Amino acid sequence: MDPHIQHLYEMLSKVQGYIFPNELDLQWGILIVVYPFITGLVAGAFILASLERVFNVKELKPTYQIALLTALSFLLVATLPLISHLSQPQRAYEIMITPHSSSAMAIFGFVYLWYLMVVLLLEIWFDYRESMVVWSNSNKGIMKWVYRILTLGLSDISPETVRWDKRLGYFITIIGIPSAFILHGYVGFIFGSIKANPWWSTPLMPIIFLFSAMVSGIALVMFIFMVISYIRKQPIEMKVLDTIGRYLFFILILDFTLEGLDQIHRIYESDESFEIIKLLVSGKLYLTLFISQGLFGTLIPLIILAFLQFYRRAISIRKTLYLVVSILVLIGVYSMRWNVVIGGQLFSKSFSGFTSFKLGLIGLDGTLMALFWLLLPIGILAFLLWLLPPWKMVERKE
Amino acid sequence: MEYEKVKPSRRKFLKSAALIAGTAIGFKSLNSSRYLLFAAEPNDKNLPWYGIVIDIEKCIGCGKCAKSCKIENDVPQEPFFFRTWVEQYTVKNDGSVNIMSPNGGIDGFEQQVPDGEIFKSFFVPKMCNHCSKSPCSQVCPVGATFESPEGVVLIDEKYCIGCRYCVQACPYGCRFIHPVKKVANKCTFCYHRLKKNLDPVCMEVCPTGARMYGNLKDRNSKIVKFLKEHTTQVLRPHLNTGSKLYYNALHSEVK
């Protein structure tokens, strides 16, 4: 018997209450959990980078390039779990050449390409061009040519040209901020616009996705910054950590408030779906919603971050706490994606019962594959940091 | 006092030109809201615009419709893939509702609630509602799901990329991913039969005539007459899906 059919027969015994017969087959698995998580990291990391550039937050300078390269590494992978999830992946290009104008999903390719080609790649290129020219001149052999190709042959590094690089880079960052908002707000819209599903259908969804994206991206850059400093045996600048921590604290408060508002609104309105959703959150989602997302992913980090706002003594304790916070927040946002994507499919649209989700280990839709998609960007980032080390960039006095 | 007649200046001309142009662009962009609002309309005068009536009072829960549909349309036999199925609702004396649809009703039903506890019980056949503002067509990223000129929601199997967004978007649970073809699948209203002037198979086999269909545009058709004489309701009216499947004697417990 086909393993999928066998799996469905297994699931049949786990149905609670009544579900429509077609609902037993849960359509979106862990890959669709990973996808908004990854795009969220991209948008969040980019917004953190923009803080330095546009709003001139000087303390964040050491994280600027790291944040940009992190965003690029994750963006390069973002589509892969999506495409591998399609049951006809060889037709994926149709979404680009014959997009359906009324479909929210159809815009994906364009939002993605805009963000990758126009925003991230250009911004990084303008930022690194001068350094790449210098590296190309100082290197020998193949690396000389690699850098020369990367500069696209534009090797003019006169002060006037470099000033233009900076100006254009700044301009792209300004375009980039709304683009990052669109990129992830849009992912939220994909879920928020499904009126058939009361767990998803809320106009707050894009905003919640956006703020949780910022939270996760900032936490990731914080984590990566600490790891890189550790690997490079460089002392971590506490000023940088404290600044990232402060932003993380404020945005986490906003994120928590928005998600709280969504739930309070849901409870107070208590429409036809209220009873089934109450059962959902107190049953199948209890662990991932209240414990993983709420307690470990939000409340504990909030308390620690609040504490760190005035606790300024032992550096080692602060470092450890920041490390713990960044990991907890990442787990929390991942759980949030899980609760949205999987949670929204566990209850029947008849509002009368639940289906079940069993996560496999192997296979295209299994844990290992999801882990691979989450780790691949880290590998790409390591490569990019080796190719374009931010700490070896040419510094020019203004 | 003497007034000087104001000549229409160039500025005024430009102003009104800009106003007209602005209004035109405004209307144009209003029109573009069609990209966001998805609605099919009966545009072809020569073609019917199909609607369906299911009379709950007539359904005896024999499951012939679900069985014949699977045979006619090559729907996988496993009990998780249905283009149409029958639900049995049993409302107990304490107000709780027991819903079941074992194998979509194909093998018949066995009442599990003891007679003494039953307040009322009835059958509800389900199938694609062939909505005119169908959420599934709206979300399809490549337009593989579309509405035929007769108002039948269809899928182009050679075009579907299998993203499953339509399955999520259907509030009625009428779609599934075909386990062999690996594309979205649903009731086609037996379009292949309609084109040969045959009735959809579920309508043909129903022994009590609980299912009926017809041309909603034709004021003299049987279905329009039925809709005029009976109090009917669509499922989930608040979702504004433009459902064209009307239920007669629909109980409030039905979701």
Interface residues (C-beta under 8 A of the other chain):
Chain A: D2 H4 I5 L8 Y9 L12 G17 Y18 I19 F20 P21 N22 E23 L24 D25 Q27 W28 H85 L86 S87 Q88 P89 R91 A92 E94 I95 T98 P99 H100 S101 S102 S103 A104 M105 A106 F108 I190 S193 I194 K195 A196 N197 G344 Q345 S348 K349 S350 F351 S352 G353
Chain B: Y35 L36 L37 F38 E78 P79 F80 F81 F82 W85 E87 V97 I99 M100 S101 G104 K126 P135 S137 Q138 V139 C140 P141 V142 G143 Y159 C160 I161 G162 C163 R164 Y165 V167 Q168 A169 C170 P171 Y172 G173 C174 R175 F176 I177 P179 K182 V183 L239 K255
